[in-house]
């Protein structure tokens, strides 16, 4: 509102106008990121959104936001979660569609964590295309399972601070101990080989078929995620140039 803008400093207003002007030269895209757990999607998605003036839509964050606001969609989602059920696809798609109409998302958006299955993708496409908000591209972060397994099972965490290590790539000075406090490090349950195998099995069974789905639509690009983070970033930018 006008009253709210009066409280914003001239410097902040100028920076926002400048940002929006620069955004007008960026590509408009709505895309989906695909890749197994640990493939690097979570590292690149926020950076990619910031670079291109897109919004980053993580389904987990969307659910939490709608529940916190007490919206109709949020209450329906909360009811399902309270009963230990999965939130239905129509609720998640409703949240995505609602978010895409917000000013921050009109230039583009990255969908992270949805769709995970062919039926979800078909339902998402049908709903968004009716509203003129169709998906432009799906980007696959490709990495061999053995590399993913080494990356993830080697992670160690210091819970109080959130500091993370890796037994091979970023080891602590003293084995299994935090560099700053000397307190023990832990391996998160999600990072154990047993849990990871289940997550990879799910990905290959249900999410991998999405690669063929988007490829058949001429919308799939594949990035080699088994390289340095900055090289993955360079390849990602080339995808949109």
BAFI-3210 file (N, C-alpha, C; in Angstrom, 3 decimals, decimal comma, padded with zeros to 6 digits):
// residues 241
n [1|2|3|4|5|6|7|8|9|10|11|12|13|14|15|16|17|18|19|20|21|22|23|24|25|26|27|28|29|30|31|32|33|34|35|36|37|38|39|40|41|42|43|44|45|46|47|48|49|50|51|52|53|54|55|56|57|58|59|60|61|62|63|64|65|66|67|68|69|70|71|72|73|74|75|76|77|78|79|80|81|82|83|84|85|86|87|88|89|90|91|92|93|94|95|96|97|98|99|100|101|102|103|104|105|106|107|108|109|110|111|112|113|114|115|116|117|118|119|120|121|122|123|124|125|126|127|128|129|130|131|132|133|134|135|136|137|138|139|140|141|142|143|144|145|146|147|148|149|150|151|152|153|154|155|156|157|158|159|160|161|162|163|164|165|166|167|168|169|170|171|172|173|174|175|176|177|178|179|180|181|182|183|184|185|186|187|188|189|190|191|192|193|194|195|196|197|198|199|200|201|202|203|204|205|206|207|208|209|210|211|212|213|214|215|216|217|218|219|220|221|222|223|224|225|226|227|228|229|230|231|232|233|234|235|236|237|238|239|240|241]
n.u [000,835|000,227|000,810|002,507|004,700|005,693|007,190|009,426|012,856|014,490|016,724|016,298|013,982|014,985|016,835|015,092|013,585|015,633|016,382|014,064|014,041|016,371|015,568|013,731|015,087|015,734|015,290|011,952|010,645|009,094|009,976|010,878|012,780|014,591|015,958|017,920|018,010|020,497|021,705|022,215|020,280|019,016|021,032|021,485|018,978|017,871|019,803|019,626|017,033|017,279|019,165|017,722|015,429|013,217|010,699|011,245|009,762|009,266|007,692|007,364|007,843|005,741|003,477|003,832|003,636|000,985|-000,485|000,289|-000,846|-003,462|-005,215|-007,836|-006,832|-004,586|-005,713|-007,011|-004,805|-003,494|-005,324|-005,131|-002,426|-002,426|-003,820|-002,020|-001,843|-000,932|-000,678|-003,115|-002,800|-004,306|-004,540|-001,860|-001,260|-003,113|-002,022|000,399|-000,538|-001,854|000,315|001,814|000,445|001,134|002,859|005,693|006,197|005,492|007,319|008,620|009,260|010,615|009,985|010,332|010,555|008,102|006,390|006,403|005,650|004,264|001,335|000,990|002,418|000,922|-001,525|-000,717|000,198|-002,200|-003,826|-002,275|-001,853|-004,408|-004,756|-002,976|-000,378|001,666|004,300|007,603|010,067|011,969|014,581|017,113|019,196|021,830|023,399|025,550|024,424|026,313|028,044|026,348|025,701|028,179|028,572|026,386|026,223|028,571|028,293|028,476|027,188|027,102|024,856|024,012|025,062|024,722|026,817|028,410|030,118|032,263|033,281|035,200|035,491|035,417|036,692|036,529|038,947|039,603|038,706|035,257|034,539|033,440|035,010|035,070|033,903|034,595|032,717|030,721|030,048|027,216|025,572|022,943|019,676|018,469|020,699|021,851|022,958|020,973|018,487|018,912|019,062|016,405|015,223|016,449|015,560|012,838|012,946|013,957|011,937|009,520|009,963|011,971|010,669|009,530|011,431|011,357|008,761|008,830|010,788|009,558|007,837|009,519|010,784|012,877|016,005|019,326|021,684|025,068|025,609|027,692|030,128|032,226|030,652|030,583|030,949|028,680|026,847|027,590|026,939|024,234|023,358|023,937|021,947|019,769|020,512]
n.v [-001,190|002,412|003,770|001,954|002,032|004,562|004,263|003,004|003,191|005,542|004,495|001,721|001,511|002,360|000,313|-001,844|-001,074|-000,989|-003,702|-004,894|-003,803|-004,931|-007,571|-007,679|-008,320|-010,933|-014,503|-015,811|-018,454|-021,537|-024,140|-027,589|-029,359|-032,322|-035,215|-037,591|-038,080|-036,063|-035,264|-032,633|-030,743|-029,178|-027,425|-025,855|-024,807|-022,478|-020,557|-020,433|-019,482|-016,937|-015,742|-015,504|-014,124|-015,646|-017,516|-019,859|-022,804|-024,920|-027,850|-028,710|-026,351|-024,785|-026,155|-025,835|-023,048|-022,485|-023,865|-022,467|-019,982|-020,600|-021,072|-022,284|-024,381|-024,957|-025,846|-028,154|-029,638|-029,863|-031,380|-033,844|-034,472|-034,593|-036,916|-038,707|-039,156|-038,938|-035,767|-034,851|-034,861|-032,886|-030,851|-030,022|-029,211|-027,166|-025,325|-024,742|-023,591|-021,343|-019,945|-019,379|-017,287|-015,094|-011,892|-012,175|-014,550|-014,353|-013,977|-016,341|-019,710|-022,230|-025,550|-027,694|-030,842|-031,718|-032,569|-036,065|-038,398|-039,995|-039,773|-037,497|-035,576|-035,462|-034,530|-032,071|-030,751|-030,619|-028,965|-026,575|-025,819|-025,210|-022,835|-021,279|-021,494|-023,293|-025,831|-025,161|-026,446|-029,332|-030,162|-032,445|-033,624|-035,465|-038,257|-040,951|-043,766|-044,900|-042,808|-040,946|-042,418|-042,545|-039,824|-039,154|-041,054|-040,540|-038,191|-036,178|-034,717|-031,923|-031,628|-029,417|-027,040|-027,290|-027,613|-029,204|-032,108|-034,276|-037,599|-038,217|-036,070|-033,678|-033,900|-033,911|-032,429|-034,120|-037,474|-038,096|-035,983|-032,672|-029,795|-027,327|-027,547|-030,071|-031,919|-034,941|-036,100|-036,857|-039,312|-038,610|-040,129|-040,260|-040,316|-042,783|-045,907|-047,832|-046,418|-044,624|-046,354|-047,178|-044,739|-044,209|-046,405|-045,809|-043,447|-044,352|-046,104|-044,606|-041,833|-041,587|-042,418|-040,012|-038,699|-039,746|-039,012|-036,147|-035,876|-036,927|-034,868|-033,024|-031,406|-031,896|-031,374|-032,403|-032,388|-032,926|-033,874|-034,838|-033,388|-030,531|-028,061|-025,412|-025,884|-027,353|-025,334|-023,543|-025,109|-025,297|-022,656|-022,381|-023,889|-022,240|-020,205]
n.w [000,000|-000,317|002,055|003,306|001,586|002,080|004,312|003,482|002,774|000,530|-000,694|-000,538|-002,100|-004,562|-005,075|-005,368|-007,620|-009,479|-009,438|-010,465|-013,013|-014,111|-013,999|-016,031|-018,304|-018,096|-018,769|-019,110|-017,389|-016,441|-014,539|-013,765|-011,418|-011,529|-010,001|-008,194|-004,558|-003,058|-005,376|-005,872|-006,439|-004,463|-003,750|-006,004|-006,797|-005,223|-005,861|-008,640|-008,925|-007,750|-009,474|-011,863|-011,254|-010,530|-008,692|-006,055|-005,578|-003,133|-002,267|000,380|001,870|000,884|001,853|004,628|004,812|003,936|005,868|008,170|007,604|007,755|005,636|003,377|001,760|003,291|005,719|004,849|004,092|006,559|007,984|006,668|007,191|009,985|010,356|009,562|006,877|003,345|001,757|-000,561|-004,180|-005,516|-003,651|-003,280|-005,917|-006,152|-004,331|-005,627|-008,007|-006,999|-005,912|-008,207|-009,293|-007,862|-007,676|-007,405|-008,684|-011,314|-013,355|-013,529|-012,296|-010,124|-009,643|-007,001|-005,787|-006,571|-009,564|-008,505|-009,621|-012,607|-012,818|-011,148|-012,605|-014,972|-014,004|-012,937|-015,275|-016,760|-015,126|-014,886|-017,568|-018,432|-017,121|-018,410|-017,485|-018,070|-017,778|-018,789|-018,981|-017,954|-015,822|-015,482|-012,915|-013,276|-011,887|-010,992|-009,023|-007,248|-006,711|-005,525|-003,233|-001,912|-001,425|000,267|002,411|003,661|005,017|007,963|010,936|013,209|015,541|017,395|016,226|013,523|011,824|009,094|007,906|005,945|005,685|003,799|001,881|003,315|005,969|009,625|011,919|014,007|014,135|013,752|015,433|016,302|014,938|016,302|018,918|019,798|020,327|019,814|016,453|014,367|012,282|010,236|010,206|007,679|006,105|006,226|004,801|004,486|004,591|002,501|000,312|000,079|-000,593|-003,047|-004,506|-004,595|-006,071|-008,575|-009,308|-009,358|-009,922|-011,892|-014,356|-015,125|-016,588|-019,163|-019,765|-019,853|-021,779|-024,053|-024,525|-025,428|-023,586|-021,863|-020,276|-019,602|-017,010|-016,166|-013,059|-011,657|-011,028|-010,233|-008,103|-009,115|-011,824|-012,485|-012,104|-014,169|-016,418|-016,025|-016,387|-019,087|-020,179|-020,332|-021,967]
ca.u [000,000|000,983|001,305|003,651|005,832|006,260|008,137|010,581|013,889|014,712|017,760|015,666|013,087|015,819|017,390|014,020|013,286|016,777|016,297|012,961|014,467|017,315|014,793|012,965|015,931|015,989|014,317|010,767|010,566|008,574|010,662|010,881|014,092|014,512|017,242|017,872|018,476|021,941|022,240|022,609|019,161|018,773|022,103|021,400|017,649|017,716|020,740|019,063|015,858|017,787|019,844|016,784|014,221|012,121|010,486|011,615|008,626|009,488|006,366|007,367|007,692|004,386|002,539|004,001|003,155|-000,485|-000,992|000,520|-001,793|-004,817|-006,057|-008,644|-005,907|-003,736|-006,486|-007,222|-003,506|-003,233|-006,224|-004,543|-001,168|-002,761|-004,296|-000,912|-002,024|-000,247|-001,511|-003,548|-002,190|-005,085|-004,217|-000,518|-001,348|-003,830|-001,054|001,346|-001,256|-002,084|001,605|002,257|-000,276|001,695|003,789|007,069|006,334|004,978|008,413|009,056|009,284|011,264|009,264|011,304|009,876|006,818|005,792|007,285|005,132|003,601|-000,008|001,120|002,858|-000,219|-002,502|-000,120|000,166|-003,591|-004,305|-001,519|-002,047|-005,736|-004,609|-001,906|000,830|002,309|005,726|008,428|011,253|012,363|016,042|017,549|020,541|022,202|024,562|025,492|024,025|027,458|028,580|025,365|025,830|029,400|028,330|025,398|026,534|029,764|027,973|028,392|026,615|027,146|023,472|023,749|025,454|024,385|028,026|028,440|031,420|032,193|034,423|036,219|035,688|035,576|036,736|036,894|040,368|039,657|037,666|033,913|034,346|033,296|036,259|034,990|033,580|035,089|031,571|030,574|029,249|026,275|025,098|021,486|019,009|018,262|021,987|022,360|022,870|019,688|017,428|019,220|018,708|014,946|014,918|016,891|014,633|011,600|013,231|014,071|010,656|008,403|010,323|012,735|009,814|009,233|012,432|010,804|007,530|009,172|011,563|008,577|007,227|010,578|011,031|013,887|017,439|020,070|022,936|025,970|025,749|028,873|031,275|032,303|029,423|030,621|030,810|027,253|026,192|027,863|026,147|022,834|023,110|023,962|020,664|018,767|021,061]
ca.v [000,000|003,677|004,059|001,082|002,498|005,779|003,864|002,361|004,186|005,808|003,569|000,410|001,617|002,423|-001,024|-002,714|-000,655|-001,434|-005,161|-005,243|-003,434|-005,969|-008,807|-007,644|-008,863|-012,351|-015,385|-016,238|-019,921|-022,344|-025,415|-028,622|-029,980|-033,760|-035,804|-038,415|-037,383|-035,855|-034,930|-031,222|-029,849|-028,236|-026,421|-024,978|-024,214|-021,099|-019,723|-020,282|-018,615|-015,580|-015,268|-015,238|-013,452|-016,610|-017,953|-021,259|-023,421|-026,223|-028,272|-028,737|-024,965|-024,341|-026,763|-025,176|-021,664|-022,476|-024,300|-021,347|-018,904|-021,064|-021,018|-023,484|-025,427|-025,287|-026,633|-029,487|-030,324|-030,163|-032,473|-035,083|-034,751|-034,975|-038,306|-039,529|-039,450|-038,066|-034,667|-035,224|-034,112|-031,697|-029,787|-029,524|-028,487|-025,919|-024,415|-024,315|-022,698|-020,095|-019,254|-018,903|-016,048|-013,989|-011,067|-012,689|-015,760|-014,171|-014,071|-017,730|-020,460|-023,541|-026,505|-028,596|-031,817|-032,090|-033,886|-037,214|-039,552|-039,662|-039,212|-036,137|-034,710|-035,294|-033,681|-030,733|-030,177|-030,336|-027,817|-025,359|-025,419|-024,578|-021,471|-020,599|-021,489|-024,582|-026,051|-024,959|-027,299|-030,172|-030,304|-033,612|-033,640|-036,868|-038,687|-042,396|-044,136|-045,153|-041,499|-040,428|-043,183|-042,092|-038,446|-039,024|-041,869|-039,991|-036,944|-036,176|-033,438|-031,521|-031,149|-028,106|-025,896|-027,526|-027,768|-030,500|-032,631|-035,496|-038,417|-038,239|-034,806|-032,554|-034,572|-033,106|-032,580|-035,361|-038,357|-038,127|-034,924|-031,322|-029,026|-026,181|-027,912|-031,407|-032,791|-035,999|-035,897|-037,957|-039,551|-038,533|-041,367|-040,199|-040,478|-044,158|-046,650|-048,542|-045,459|-044,089|-047,367|-047,105|-043,486|-044,371|-047,361|-045,056|-042,508|-045,069|-046,751|-043,685|-040,514|-041,728|-042,403|-038,630|-038,277|-040,104|-038,215|-034,793|-036,026|-037,102|-033,562|-032,126|-030,412|-032,381|-031,095|-033,188|-031,799|-033,847|-033,363|-035,459|-032,508|-029,459|-027,262|-024,255|-026,382|-027,670|-024,023|-023,048|-025,916|-024,952|-021,365|-022,594|-024,489|-021,190|-019,141]
ca.w [000,000|-000,372|003,408|003,564|000,777|002,686|005,355|002,849|002,453|-000,899|-001,160|-000,722|-003,253|-005,768|-005,297|-005,858|-008,999|-010,281|-009,537|-011,373|-014,369|-014,553|-014,161|-017,284|-019,376|-017,805|-019,433|-018,355|-017,444|-015,327|-014,719|-012,733|-011,218|-011,259|-009,637|-006,986|-003,351|-003,020|-006,704|-005,901|-006,782|-003,373|-003,735|-007,172|-007,012|-004,738|-006,608|-009,979|-008,777|-007,489|-010,685|-012,959|-010,741|-010,448|-007,311|-005,799|-004,897|-002,504|-001,804|001,848|002,338|000,530|002,801|005,937|004,691|003,862|007,183|009,098|007,272|008,045|004,433|003,133|001,309|004,433|006,684|004,261|004,167|007,972|008,357|006,140|007,898|011,361|010,318|009,088|005,450|002,397|001,261|-001,916|-005,285|-005,886|-002,686|-003,611|-007,192|-005,844|-003,705|-006,664|-008,921|-006,263|-005,774|-009,517|-009,616|-007,079|-008,466|-007,373|-009,500|-012,673|-014,329|-013,636|-011,040|-010,090|-008,797|-006,383|-004,932|-007,182|-009,357|-008,259|-010,373|-013,873|-012,597|-010,619|-013,711|-015,885|-013,321|-012,856|-016,626|-017,120|-014,347|-015,192|-018,967|-018,496|-016,599|-019,156|-016,647|-018,325|-017,506|-019,990|-019,041|-016,815|-015,811|-014,712|-012,331|-013,466|-011,113|-010,713|-007,655|-006,356|-006,303|-004,565|-001,990|-001,239|-000,976|001,338|003,598|004,307|005,732|009,423|011,372|014,614|015,673|018,002|015,382|012,118|010,996|008,410|007,472|005,141|006,112|002,744|001,165|004,245|007,277|010,796|012,296|014,788|013,605|014,349|016,437|015,766|015,007|017,220|020,308|020,144|020,625|018,798|015,247|014,128|010,922|010,254|009,787|006,224|005,417|006,351|003,533|004,448|004,230|001,175|-000,697|-000,100|-001,298|-004,438|-005,131|-004,868|-007,166|-009,853|-009,636|-009,586|-010,446|-013,142|-015,553|-015,523|-017,572|-020,482|-019,926|-020,312|-023,013|-025,131|-024,773|-025,901|-022,531|-020,908|-020,399|-018,610|-016,533|-015,470|-011,690|-011,056|-011,250|-009,236|-007,993|-010,021|-013,201|-012,620|-012,234|-015,529|-017,353|-015,786|-017,034|-020,551|-020,555|-020,573|-022,824]
c.u [000,871|001,592|002,531|004,883|006,478|007,301|009,389|011,590|014,043|015,701|017,167|014,739|013,876|016,367|016,332|013,648|014,386|016,710|015,221|013,311|015,402|016,585|014,084|013,758|016,217|014,947|013,139|010,631|009,832|009,180|010,604|012,292|013,893|015,896|017,109|018,326|019,993|022,547|022,586|021,504|018,983|019,816|021,882|020,073|017,513|018,593|020,191|017,857|016,287|018,386|018,852|015,500|012,999|011,847|010,790|010,497|008,972|008,154|006,276|007,147|006,280|003,356|002,605|003,416|001,626|-001,111|-000,868|-000,478|-003,236|-005,760|-006,855|-007,752|-005,038|-004,448|-006,758|-005,930|-003,221|-004,080|-005,657|-003,294|-001,426|-003,237|-003,219|-001,017|-001,164|-001,216|-001,849|-002,940|-002,963|-004,823|-002,863|-000,560|-002,088|-002,906|-000,071|000,685|-001,488|-000,797|002,058|001,570|000,283|002,731|005,212|007,288|005,908|006,078|008,890|009,124|010,018|010,465|010,243|010,551|008,516|006,866|006,849|006,849|004,472|002,183|000,035|001,496|001,701|-001,260|-002,007|-000,196|-001,244|-004,090|-003,606|-001,754|-003,403|-005,660|-003,520|-000,607|001,655|003,792|006,514|009,532|011,399|013,868|016,415|018,981|020,987|023,478|024,454|025,158|025,212|028,084|027,654|025,524|027,057|029,210|027,485|025,770|027,774|029,514|027,956|027,968|026,866|025,785|023,300|024,033|025,015|025,603|028,051|029,843|031,178|033,448|035,546|036,526|035,897|035,643|037,040|038,365|040,572|038,453|036,384|033,700|034,302|034,582|036,230|034,829|034,183|033,976|031,386|029,701|028,304|026,051|023,572|020,874|018,830|019,548|022,556|022,126|021,509|018,556|017,648|018,817|017,203|014,563|015,310|015,974|013,331|011,808|013,239|012,740|009,594|008,787|011,104|011,858|009,433|010,218|011,915|009,565|007,853|010,005|010,620|007,872|008,252|010,972|012,160|015,295|018,146|021,399|023,770|026,239|026,977|030,129|031,224|031,042|029,420|030,469|029,344|026,477|026,373|027,008|024,657|022,478|023,077|022,629|019,641|019,257|020,686]
c.v [001,242|004,000|003,221|001,585|003,741|005,454|003,200|003,425|004,343|004,814|002,190|000,407|001,602|001,037|-001,969|-002,372|-001,136|-002,952|-005,565|-004,907|-004,505|-007,292|-008,853|-008,200|-010,363|-013,224|-015,718|-017,750|-020,462|-023,726|-026,312|-029,176|-031,440|-034,292|-036,573|-037,610|-037,276|-035,452|-033,453|-030,251|-028,756|-027,141|-025,389|-024,226|-022,777|-020,118|-019,408|-019,343|-017,162|-014,967|-014,807|-014,534|-014,370|-016,897|-019,451|-021,884|-024,824|-026,655|-028,317|-027,350|-024,443|-024,873|-026,059|-023,760|-021,605|-022,900|-023,152|-020,210|-019,299|-020,988|-022,312|-024,652|-025,911|-026,164|-028,048|-030,311|-030,761|-031,346|-033,820|-035,467|-035,206|-036,425|-039,256|-039,907|-038,519|-036,971|-034,959|-034,305|-032,834|-030,537|-029,171|-028,702|-027,160|-024,881|-023,863|-023,293|-021,329|-019,268|-018,657|-017,603|-014,844|-013,223|-011,618|-013,844|-015,568|-014,270|-015,509|-018,391|-021,779|-024,422|-027,566|-029,552|-032,252|-031,717|-034,960|-038,442|-039,067|-039,111|-037,781|-035,159|-034,431|-034,352|-032,237|-030,039|-029,745|-029,067|-026,526|-024,880|-024,756|-023,117|-020,686|-020,522|-022,756|-024,626|-025,937|-025,999|-028,141|-030,379|-031,466|-033,413|-035,098|-037,214|-040,184|-042,684|-044,316|-043,847|-040,869|-041,104|-042,733|-040,693|-038,402|-039,818|-041,362|-038,712|-037,168|-034,775|-033,210|-030,886|-029,762|-026,923|-026,051|-027,672|-029,158|-030,834|-033,798|-036,304|-038,432|-036,850|-033,596|-033,100|-033,606|-033,356|-033,858|-036,212|-038,336|-037,077|-033,554|-030,526|-027,954|-026,617|-029,239|-032,383|-033,818|-035,574|-037,080|-038,134|-039,525|-039,816|-041,410|-040,458|-041,893|-044,904|-047,331|-047,615|-044,921|-045,069|-047,331|-045,858|-043,579|-045,336|-046,657|-044,133|-043,230|-045,701|-045,747|-042,372|-040,595|-041,755|-040,997|-038,127|-038,557|-039,259|-036,830|-034,817|-036,153|-035,792|-032,554|-031,080|-030,801|-031,920|-031,864|-032,523|-032,903|-033,280|-033,921|-034,663|-031,389|-028,592|-026,099|-024,663|-026,764|-026,372|-023,457|-023,790|-025,589|-023,646|-021,500|-023,154|-023,424|-020,099|-019,368]
c.w [000,000|000,982|003,729|002,826|001,376|003,748|004,797|002,452|000,947|-001,487|-001,444|-001,932|-004,552|-006,105|-005,875|-007,304|-009,935|-010,510|-010,545|-012,821|-014,930|-014,804|-015,510|-018,460|-019,191|-018,510|-018,520|-018,498|-016,220|-015,506|-013,499|-012,642|-010,831|-010,922|-008,341|-005,771|-003,348|-004,346|-006,854|-006,269|-005,736|-003,276|-004,831|-007,291|-006,497|-005,518|-008,006|-009,954|-008,599|-008,750|-011,756|-012,536|-010,804|-008,977|-007,213|-004,977|-004,417|-001,907|-000,281|002,428|002,063|001,515|004,153|005,919|004,705|005,190|008,183|008,863|007,568|006,856|004,289|002,702|002,465|005,447|006,164|004,321|005,597|008,435|007,901|006,930|009,332|011,444|009,800|007,626|004,601|001,959|-000,203|-002,974|-005,597|-004,930|-003,027|-004,898|-007,003|-005,234|-004,738|-007,583|-008,275|-006,192|-007,110|-009,934|-008,861|-007,904|-008,523|-008,338|-010,952|-013,730|-014,508|-012,279|-011,224|-009,139|-008,317|-005,450|-005,445|-008,650|-009,101|-009,060|-011,661|-013,641|-012,049|-011,737|-014,664|-015,287|-013,243|-014,214|-017,010|-016,431|-014,762|-016,621|-019,170|-018,067|-017,336|-018,385|-016,856|-018,010|-018,813|-020,124|-017,780|-016,921|-014,903|-014,219|-012,320|-012,707|-010,818|-009,245|-006,718|-005,866|-005,270|-003,209|-001,206|-000,660|000,294|002,583|004,328|005,092|007,242|009,868|012,853|014,906|016,301|017,073|013,932|011,224|010,381|007,930|006,519|005,426|005,075|002,191|002,073|005,668|008,422|011,150|013,105|014,405|014,441|015,444|015,766|015,970|016,089|018,667|020,754|020,480|019,504|017,619|015,089|012,624|010,989|009,701|008,266|005,443|005,529|005,035|003,379|003,987|002,823|000,077|-000,977|-000,897|-002,774|-005,189|-005,511|-006,068|-008,512|-010,279|-010,079|-010,268|-011,749|-014,393|-016,026|-016,578|-018,983|-020,791|-020,488|-021,595|-024,214|-025,486|-025,303|-024,879|-021,574|-021,273|-019,296|-018,305|-015,891|-014,080|-010,986|-011,412|-010,216|-009,281|-008,977|-011,483|-013,476|-012,858|-013,644|-016,553|-017,254|-016,495|-018,555|-021,050|-020,940|-021,514|-024,282]
res [x|x|x|x|x|x|x|x|x|x|x|x|x|x|x|x|x|x|x|x|x|x|x|x|x|x|x|x|x|x|x|x|x|x|x|x|x|x|x|x|x|x|x|x|x|x|x|x|x|x|x|x|x|x|x|x|x|x|x|x|x|x|x|x|x|x|x|x|x|x|x|x|x|x|x|x|x|x|x|x|x|x|x|x|x|x|x|x|x|x|x|x|x|x|x|x|x|x|x|x|x|x|x|x|x|x|x|x|x|x|x|x|x|x|x|x|x|x|x|x|x|x|x|x|x|x|x|x|x|x|x|x|x|x|x|x|x|x|x|x|x|x|x|x|x|x|x|x|x|x|x|x|x|x|x|x|x|x|x|x|x|x|x|x|x|x|x|x|x|x|x|x|x|x|x|x|x|x|x|x|x|x|x|x|x|x|x|x|x|x|x|x|x|x|x|x|x|x|x|x|x|x|x|x|x|x|x|x|x|x|x|x|x|x|x|x|x|x|x|x|x|x|x|x|x|x|x|x|x|x|x|x|x|x|x|x|x|x|x|x|x]
***
